[in-house]
Amino acid sequence: MVVASACAISNGMDKQKLTKFSLDFLRKQKIAFVSTVSAQGDPQVAMIYCAVDDDFTFNFITTSGSRKFQNIKNNPHVAIAVGSPEDLITIQCGGHAVLVDYGNTDVRRGGEIIHKVMSQAGLTNSPEWPVLLSFPKTELGLFTVKPDWMVLLDLNYKKDPDNYAHEYQVVLP
């Protein structure tokens, strides 16, 4: 757990409450930022629309021509950050991204991921998404990331006095 060892860690909430609070927070967010590494070793970060499963697995969609797609194919180690400036909360995590082979072996799962991401991002009625999903030369990459580690920082004492901690709280492992 690289991040946790570099930061102060708080006991904060009990584990069950922390898990529920973190999952609820993540599911309210529409975007996250994924950090990847280029073939030359340069860090790169990109915004993603994502959906989060009950076990904290992140699901996201990108195009096969994007830098993040190519970077993940070369090195599946990623970090993800989700934050809310209004709530003064951030969650950071890391793990391995897995490309879902929805075109050949897992069509149903691919459809579920696309639907989950579009729903959580509030894009199910957006006119842009059907165009992107059906554009003939656009190949999509569907990725899942099951975090190996996750930390939460909640600095909003006035709104969340019971959840507030001036240090990171370990959500995973």
N, C-alpha and C positions, 0 to 999 in steps of 0.2 A: 504494500500500500504506500506508494511513493508520496502522494499528496498528504496523507495523514501523518506520515513521519516528518514532513517538513512544516507542519502546522501544529498549533496547540489543539488538543482534542478535548471536548467537553463530555461529561456524562449526560447532561441535559435531560431530555425526556426518556421515559422507559422505552425499551426496544419496540414493543407493540404500538405504542402511540407514535413513536418516531416513524415507523414504517407506514402507518396509515396517513400521517400528516404529509410525509414525503410523496407518497403515491397520489394523494389528493392534489397536492401542489403541482406535480408534474402533469397531471391530466387536465389542469386548468390552463396550461400554457399551450400556445399554438406553434411556437418555434423553439428551436434549440440551436446550438452551435457545435459542430463536430470539428475536431482538430485531427489532421492527418499529417503524414510526412511524405514529401516528394521523393522521387528516385534519387535526387541529389542530397537528400537529408534535410531539406528546408521545411520548417513547420508551416502548415497552411490551415486556415480555418474557414469554414463556410456555414452559412445559415441553412437549416433544414426544417421542413415541416415533419413532425414525427407524431407517433402514437406510442403510448407506454402500456405494456401488459401488466397483469397482476404481479408477475415475478420481476418487475422492473426492466423487462426486455424492451429496448427501444426499436421501433420499426420506422424506416424512412425510405424515401424514394429519391432517386436522382437520375440523370441521364448518363448514358454510357460514355458520352463525350466530355463529361465534366472532370475537372482535376481531382475532385474527391473520389470519384469512381476509379480512376486510374491509380491514385495513391493507395486506396484500400486494396485493390487487386495486387499491388506490389508489396504492401505491408498492412495487414489487417488490424494492427494495434491502433486504437482510436481513443480519444478523450471527448467527452460531451459535457457541455455546460448549459444550464438552463437558469434563467434569472428573471426576477421581477423587480424593477426599480421602485414600483409603487409599494410593494410589500417588503422590500429590503431583504429578500430571500434569494439565495442561490444554491443550486445543487450541482455538484461536479462529480463525474464518474469516468471510469475507463474500462475497456475490455476489448474483445476481438469482434470485428464486424464480419458477418457471414452473408455472402451473396445468395439470395434465394433463387433457385432455378425454376422460376414460375412458367417459363415458356415451354418446357418439356416435361418435367417430372412433377411439378407442384403447382398446377394451374389454380386450383381452389385456394391454396394458401396465398398465392400471389394476389388473387382478387380480394381476399380478406384483408391483406396488408394495405392494399390501395384504398379500400373502403375505410379502414380504421384511421389511416393517416388523413384522408380527406375529411372525415367526420370530425376528428379531434381538432383539426386546423380550421374547421368551419367553412370548408371549400366545396361541400357537396352540391351547392347551388351556384357555384362560380362558373361563369361561361368560359373561362380560360382553361380549366382542367380537362374537360372532354376533348378540347382541341389538342392539348399537349399529349394526352393519353392515346389519341388516335392518329397523331401526325405520323405519316408513313415512314419517314426516315429517322424517327426518334426511337432509340432503343432505351428502355428504362432499366435501371438497376434497383432492385428491391433488397434492402439490407436489414439485418437484425443485429442488435448488439445486446448481449446479456452481460451487464457490468460485473467485473471482478471486484470492484470497490466503488463506494459511493459515500460522499459526505454532504452534509447540509449545513448552511450557515443562515440563521434567522436573526437579523439585527433589529427587528421591529418590536421593541420592548412595549411600546404603547398599545399596539394592536394585539400582540401575542405574548403577554407577560409570562404565561405558563410555558411557552415554547421557546422563548428568547434564550439565546446563549451567545456570549461574546466570543465563543470559540466554535470550531467545526464539531459537528456531531456525526459519528460514524453510523451510516445507514446500512451499508454492506461492507465487508462480509458480516 
